[in-house]
Amino acid sequence: MTAMPPPRHRGAAKKPMWIIVLLSLVCVALMGAYVYPPRRYSACYFFASSVCTPFKGWLPVVAREKTDEEIVSSVVIRDLLSMPMAVSKNPKIAFMFLTPGTLPFERLWEKFLQGHDGRYSIYIHASREKPVHSSSLFVGREIHSEKVVWGRISMVDAEKRLLANALEDVDNQFFVLLSDSCVPLHTFDYIYNYLMGTNVSFIDCFLDPGPHGTGRFSMEMLPEIEQSDFRKGAQWFAITRRHALLILADNLYYNKFKLYCKPAEGRNCIADEHYLPTLFNMVDPGGIANWSVTHVDWSEGKWHPRSYRAADVTYQLLKNITSVNENFHITSDDKKVMTRTPCMWNGTKRPCYLFARKFYPESLNNLLKLFSSYTSA
């Protein structure tokens, strides 16, 4: 008989230890990145959100340590917002004109300001050439000006330069930014009482999830500015003295926009459309009205708003603008969602707009003829 060979004992299969080690390292890295995020980015910017989401339910929430700059900024802004402001015996409106040169509507503004000496101040930032004046009210009102490039931080710098000069006068209590194509829509008394009768600033601010909104956000702004903080709005503001001081005091958020919000760099970020809306959304959202008191018509859907020629300027056009009592915003994504919000002034629905743009210089005579009628109650 043939002898059977003894049974061979198979050794236990070797486990693929390298896979186990690799998975362990990935898990540790994920948890470590979540709990101790890097200086600039959170873990979910490196990994897909589907990977990060399961950890949010059970990983401990660890507060990020603030930088020295953030601590300084938060203390200064907190005290500026809470400190009592000096009360002026003669409060004035500072009209701040941001223009490349000559102001074509000086004669209209003179008519608007006539008889109200001591209740207003005028400041002109002329970025290209020295203005030629047609009204004595504007003579000598130019401030030191620098070149302004559309969409870049130099536009914000010009706004801050105007604010700094206007703040030197302690009686200036409200600060209105205007362009060379802006015109008044109401009488001086109406506008004065509208602004001086409230304690909020009129800064346009809304959340646009589209490519011209949060699509312009740069991760380089982290961690001080989150994408959820990023807002958009028109640059033409009317703000309180407290908020004017706050803008000049801010360096932390301003520097983020100076470095990482630039046109034609992938995201095409426009600093003057995002800096102030984002800043006030973060530090004092309840202190702004979320709309601008300067009317602009974006209905044509172009990069620039509609401009009014002389033939366009009629009594009906101006009355239509002055009667608008809802502001609206449209998102820049494919959905084009439009939101309408009533313009609430001290709890009462009121007309939204005190000024309007953009008017061609050729429309001056029509505006002068119509001024008394379209600004009447």
C-alpha positions in Angstrom: 0.0 0.0 0.0 1.2 3.4 -0.8 1.8 5.6 2.2 -0.2 8.8 2.3 1.7 11.9 2.9 1.1 13.6 6.2 -1.4 16.5 6.0 0.2 19.9 5.6 -0.9 22.7 7.9 -1.5 25.9 6.1 -0.1 28.9 7.9 -2.5 31.6 8.8 -2.9 34.1 5.9 -1.0 37.2 6.5 -3.1 40.3 7.0 -2.4 43.2 4.7 -0.9 45.3 7.5 0.0 48.2 5.1 -3.7 48.8 4.4 -4.6 48.9 8.0 -1.7 51.3 8.8 -2.7 53.5 5.9 -6.3 53.7 7.0 -5.3 54.4 10.5 -3.1 57.3 9.4 -5.9 58.7 7.2 -8.3 58.6 10.1 -5.8 60.3 12.5 -5.1 62.9 9.9 -8.8 63.7 9.3 -9.5 64.0 13.0 -6.4 66.0 13.7 -7.2 68.4 10.8 -10.7 68.9 12.1 -9.8 69.4 15.7 -6.6 71.4 15.0 -7.3 73.2 11.7 -4.3 74.9 10.0 -3.8 78.6 10.2 -5.6 79.3 6.9 -7.9 76.4 6.0 -10.2 73.9 7.7 -10.1 70.2 7.0 -13.1 70.3 4.8 -11.3 72.5 2.3 -8.8 69.6 1.8 -11.3 66.7 1.8 -14.7 66.3 0.2 -17.5 67.5 2.3 -19.0 64.0 2.3 -15.8 62.9 4.1 -16.0 65.7 6.7 -19.7 65.6 7.4 -19.8 62.4 9.5 -17.2 63.8 11.9 -19.1 66.9 12.8 -21.7 65.0 14.8 -19.2 63.5 17.3 -15.9 65.3 17.2 -15.5 67.9 19.9 -15.8 71.6 18.8 -12.6 73.3 19.6 -12.6 77.1 19.4 -10.0 78.5 17.1 -7.4 80.6 18.9 -7.6 84.2 17.7 -4.6 85.9 16.2 -3.2 89.1 17.9 -4.7 91.1 15.0 -8.2 89.7 15.6 -8.1 90.4 19.3 -7.0 94.0 18.7 -9.7 94.5 16.0 -12.5 93.0 18.1 -11.7 95.2 21.1 -11.5 98.4 19.1 -14.7 97.6 17.2 -16.6 96.5 20.3 -15.7 99.8 22.1 -16.5 101.9 19.1 -19.9 100.4 18.8 -20.7 100.8 22.5 -19.1 104.1 23.4 -21.3 107.2 23.7 -20.8 109.7 20.8 -20.4 113.4 21.3 -23.7 115.2 20.5 -23.3 118.1 18.1 -25.2 121.3 18.6 -25.2 121.8 14.8 -25.3 118.4 13.1 -24.4 118.4 9.4 -24.5 116.1 6.5 -21.1 115.6 4.7 -21.7 115.2 1.0 -18.6 113.4 -0.4 -18.1 113.4 -4.1 -16.0 110.6 -5.7 -15.3 111.8 -9.2 -12.6 111.7 -11.9 -12.8 115.4 -12.4 -15.4 118.1 -12.9 -18.8 117.7 -11.4 -21.4 118.3 -14.1 -24.3 118.8 -11.8 -22.9 121.5 -9.5 -25.7 124.0 -10.5 -28.3 121.4 -9.5 -26.7 120.7 -6.2 -26.4 124.5 -5.6 -30.2 124.7 -6.1 -30.7 121.8 -3.7 -28.4 123.3 -1.0 -29.6 126.9 -1.3 -30.7 128.4 2.0 -29.2 125.7 4.1 -25.8 127.1 5.0 -24.3 125.5 8.2 -26.2 122.2 7.7 -23.9 120.5 5.2 -20.3 120.1 4.2 -18.8 119.3 0.8 -15.7 117.2 0.0 -14.5 116.3 -3.5 -12.0 113.5 -4.3 -11.0 114.2 -8.0 -8.8 111.3 -9.0 -7.8 112.4 -12.6 -7.9 116.1 -13.0 -8.7 119.3 -11.1 -12.4 120.1 -11.3 -13.6 123.2 -13.1 -16.4 124.6 -11.0 -19.7 126.2 -12.1 -20.9 126.9 -8.5 -19.0 128.9 -5.8 -20.2 126.3 -3.2 -17.8 123.8 -4.6 -14.7 126.0 -4.9 -11.9 125.0 -2.6 -13.6 121.8 -1.4 -11.1 119.4 -3.1 -9.1 117.1 -0.8 -5.8 115.4 -1.5 -6.6 112.8 -4.1 -4.9 109.7 -5.5 -5.5 107.7 -8.7 -8.5 105.4 -8.6 -8.8 102.2 -10.6 -12.2 100.6 -11.0 -12.7 97.4 -9.0 -9.4 97.7 -7.1 -8.8 98.6 -3.5 -7.8 102.2 -4.5 -11.6 102.8 -4.8 -12.0 101.9 -1.1 -8.9 104.0 -0.3 -10.6 107.0 -1.9 -13.7 106.5 0.2 -11.6 106.3 3.4 -9.8 109.4 2.4 -13.0 111.3 2.0 -14.3 110.0 5.4 -11.0 111.0 7.1 -11.3 114.6 5.9 -15.0 114.8 6.7 -14.5 113.4 10.2 -12.2 116.3 11.0 -15.4 118.4 11.3 -17.0 117.3 14.6 -20.4 118.6 13.5 -20.5 116.2 10.5 -22.9 113.4 11.7 -23.9 111.7 8.5 -21.6 110.9 5.6 -23.0 110.4 2.1 -20.9 109.0 -0.8 -21.9 110.3 -4.2 -20.5 110.1 -7.7 -20.3 112.7 -10.4 -23.4 111.3 -12.0 -25.6 111.5 -8.8 -28.5 113.9 -8.4 -30.8 114.6 -5.4 -34.4 113.3 -5.5 -35.9 115.3 -2.7 -35.6 118.6 -1.0 -32.8 119.3 1.4 -35.1 119.3 4.4 -36.6 115.9 3.5 -33.1 114.3 3.1 -31.8 115.9 6.2 -34.6 114.7 8.4 -34.6 111.2 6.8 -30.9 110.7 7.7 -30.7 112.6 11.0 -33.9 110.9 12.2 -32.4 107.4 12.3 -29.4 105.7 13.9 -28.8 103.1 11.2 -26.4 103.4 8.3 -27.6 102.8 4.8 -25.2 100.2 3.4 -26.3 97.8 0.7 -25.7 94.2 1.8 -27.1 90.9 0.6 -26.0 87.3 0.2 -25.4 86.3 -3.4 -24.5 82.6 -3.8 -23.7 83.1 -7.5 -20.4 83.6 -9.3 -20.5 87.4 -8.8 -21.2 87.0 -5.1 -19.7 84.2 -2.9 -18.0 82.9 -6.1 -15.6 85.8 -5.6 -14.6 84.6 -2.1 -10.9 83.6 -1.7 -9.9 80.9 0.8 -6.9 83.2 1.5 -9.3 85.3 3.5 -9.7 82.5 6.1 -9.8 82.1 9.0 -10.7 85.7 9.8 -13.4 85.9 7.1 -15.5 82.8 6.4 -17.3 82.2 3.1 -20.6 82.4 5.0 -19.7 85.9 6.0 -19.1 87.2 2.5 -21.6 89.7 1.2 -22.2 92.0 -1.8 -23.7 95.5 -2.3 -23.5 98.8 -4.1 -20.7 101.1 -2.9 -22.8 104.2 -2.5 -23.4 104.5 1.2 -24.9 107.0 3.8 -23.5 106.2 7.2 -23.4 107.5 10.8 -20.4 109.1 12.4 -19.9 105.9 14.5 -19.7 103.7 11.4 -17.4 106.2 9.6 -15.0 105.9 12.5 -15.2 102.1 12.5 -14.3 102.0 8.8 -11.2 104.0 9.4 -10.3 102.0 12.5 -10.4 98.6 10.6 -7.2 97.2 9.3 -7.7 93.5 9.7 -10.6 93.0 7.3 -9.4 95.8 5.0 -6.1 94.1 4.5 -7.8 90.8 3.5 -9.6 92.6 0.7 -6.5 94.5 -0.3 -4.6 91.3 -0.7 -7.2 88.9 -2.0 -10.0 90.8 -3.6 -8.9 91.9 -7.1 -10.5 92.0 -10.5 -9.5 89.7 -13.4 -7.8 87.1 -11.1 -10.1 84.1 -11.7 -12.8 85.3 -9.3 -12.9 88.9 -10.6 -13.5 90.2 -7.1 -14.5 93.9 -6.9 -13.3 95.4 -3.6 -15.8 98.2 -3.3 -18.7 95.8 -3.8 -17.8 93.4 -1.1 -15.6 95.1 1.6 -18.1 97.2 3.5 -21.1 94.8 3.1 -18.9 91.9 4.5 -17.4 94.1 7.2 -20.7 95.3 8.6 -22.4 91.9 8.2 -19.7 90.6 10.5 -19.3 93.3 13.1 -22.7 95.2 13.2 -25.4 93.5 11.0 -28.2 95.1 13.1 -26.8 98.6 12.6 -27.3 98.8 8.8 -30.4 99.0 6.7 -29.2 96.6 4.0 -30.0 98.9 1.2 -28.5 102.0 -0.4 -30.4 105.3 -0.5 -28.9 105.9 -4.0 -31.0 104.5 -6.8 -29.3 102.6 -9.6 -31.2 100.8 -12.4 -29.6 97.3 -13.1 -32.6 96.1 -15.2 -30.5 95.9 -18.4 -28.4 93.1 -16.9 -25.1 94.6 -18.0 -21.8 95.2 -16.2 -22.8 98.8 -15.7 -26.2 100.2 -14.7 -28.5 102.1 -17.1 -27.5 105.7 -17.9 -30.1 108.5 -18.4 -29.8 110.8 -21.4 -31.5 114.1 -21.6 -34.5 112.6 -23.4 -34.9 110.1 -20.7 -35.3 112.7 -17.9 -39.0 113.4 -17.4 -41.2 114.2 -14.5 -42.6 110.7 -14.6 -39.2 109.0 -14.5 -38.2 111.0 -11.4 -41.5 110.5 -9.6 -41.4 106.8 -10.3 -37.9 106.6 -8.7 -38.9 108.6 -5.7 -42.0 106.5 -5.1 -40.2 103.2 -4.8 -40.6 101.8 -1.3 -39.1 98.3 -1.8 -35.5 97.4 -2.5 -34.7 94.2 -4.4 -31.7 92.1 -5.1 -31.1 89.4 -7.7 -28.6 86.5 -7.3 -26.0 86.0 -10.0 -26.4 82.2 -10.3 -28.6 80.4 -12.8 -31.7 80.6 -10.6 -31.7 84.5 -10.7 -33.6 84.6 -7.4 -35.1 88.0 -6.7 -35.9 89.1 -3.2 -38.0 92.2 -2.4 -37.7 93.9 1.0 -39.7 96.9 2.2 -37.7 100.0 3.1 -38.4 100.4 6.7 -37.5 103.7 8.4 -37.9 103.6 12.2 -40.5 100.9 11.7 -42.5 102.7 9.0 -42.4 101.8 5.3 -40.9 104.8 3.5 -39.5 105.6 0.0 -36.1 104.0 -0.4 -34.1 106.5 -2.4 -32.8 110.0 -1.7 -30.4 110.2 -4.6 -30.1 108.6 -8.1 -27.5 107.8 -10.7 -26.3 107.6 -13.5 -27.2 110.8 -15.4 -25.4 112.1 -18.4 -24.2 115.8 -18.2 -26.6 116.6 -21.0 -29.5 116.1 -18.7 -28.7 119.0 -16.5 -31.1 121.5 -18.0 -34.0 119.1 -17.8 -33.2 118.4 -14.2 -33.0 122.1 -13.3 -36.4 122.7 -14.9 -38.0 119.7 -13.2 -36.3 120.1 -9.8 -39.0 122.0 -8.0 -41.8 119.8 -9.2 -40.3 116.3 -8.7 -38.9 117.2 -5.2 -42.2 118.5 -3.9 -44.2 116.3 -1.6 
